[in-house]
């Protein structure tokens, strides 16, 4: 006789089809691509290095940023000129199929509280093709002690 734990483990392995393994691998690859892109683009402000993670099109949903690779290039130029010491610290990363979501603490100017940002990326073939974000200033005082991260 096998134990209940062993039976559950066998059932779990049986249910993990090659497609499930493949989906998990794709989500991990998507997370890796977005994390590398974010480091190159936002922290290093290096468009050339970041652009290799973009797909054939790049749809931007932030109303303050232009569409396409040229829109990203202009935004990174703005960061280099206006906020050369800005840095974003990724607190959490989630993947759901072709979507990768980042929970980010962004500090544009050293010594400030910064902003809490949620960035959402959609990928096709491990390349970023779409982006949304929501951005909230970190207040001096909070109505609770939970923190934003």
N, C-alpha and C positions, 0 to 999 in steps of 0.2 A: 504494500500500500504506500501511496505517496502522500505527503502532507498537503494540507490545504495551500500553504505558501508555495510549495513546488508546483501544484496544479495551477495556481494563479500565474506564476511565472511562465509556465509552459503555454498557457492560454494567451498571455500577453505577447510572447514571442510569435505565436502562431498568427495573431491578429496583425502583427506588424508586417504588412505586405511590402514588396519592393517599392510600390508606389508611395507608401507612407514613409519609408526610408528616404526616397528620392525627394519628397516634399520637405521633409525635415532638413535634408542637405541643402536644398534650394533656399530655404528660409535662412539657414546659417550663412550661405554664400551672399544672400541679399544683405544681411546685417553687416557682414564683413565689408562688402562694397560700399554701403552707406557710411560706415564708420571711417573707412579710409578716405572716402570723398570728403566727409565733413572736416577731417583733420587737414587735408590738403587745401580745401577751399576756405573754410571759415577761420581756422587757426593759423595756417601758413599763408593764406591769401594768395595762393599759387594757382592761377587759372589753368595754366598749361598742364600741371600735374592733376588737377581736379577734373579737367575736361574729359579725360580718358574713361571716367565713370559714367558719363552722360550717354544716353541713347541717341538715336538719329533725330529726335525732337526732344524738347524740354519745355513742358507746359508749366507755367508759373501761376499760382493762384493768389500770391501775395499782391494786393492791389498797388503796392508801392514799388514793385519790381517788374521789369520788362520780361517778356517771354524769351525763351531760347537761350542758347549758349552765350549770345552777345549780351543778354540781360544779366546773366550770372557774371560775366566778365566785367560789366559796368559796376555791379554791386561790389565785387571784390576790389576793384580800383577805388571805389568810394571808401571801403574799409581801410585800405592801405593808406590813403591820403588823410582821412579824417580820424580814424581810430587805429593807428599802427600797432598799438599794444593791446588791442582787444583780444580776448580769449574766451572760448566756450568750453565748459566742462560738462561732458555727457554723464548724466546721473543714471539714466535707465535707457535700455533699448529693447524694443519689442518687435516681433515679426509676425505677420499674419498673411500667409500666402505671398503675394507680390507687394505687400505694403510693409514698410519699416517705419517705426515711430520712435522718435528720440525725445527724451525729457532732459532739457538742457538748462544749465546755469550760465548765462552769457554776461560777461562783464566787458563793456566797451572801454571804460576808463578805469584805470587802477585806482583803488580806494573807494569806489562806489559799490552799492549793493547789487547793481545789475538787474537783469530781467530773467524771469522764468519763461522758457519757450518750449512749446511742443511743435516739433517738425514732423511732418508726415511725407514720406516719399513713396512713390509707386515705381516699381521696376518692371522691365521686360528684358528677359535674357540677361539678368544680372546687371542691367544698365538702368540708370535713373532717367525716367521719362516724365515725371510729374512731381510737383512739390506744393504743399500747403503748410502754413504755420500760424500759430497763435502765440501772442507775445504779451506778457504781463509784467509790469514794473514791480520790483520787490519793494514793498512799503517799509517805511521806517518802523511803524508799529503795526502789530497784527491783532485781530480780535481773538486769536487763539495762540497757543504755544506749539503748534504742530510743525511749523516751518513749511516752506514751499517745496522742499526736496526730501 
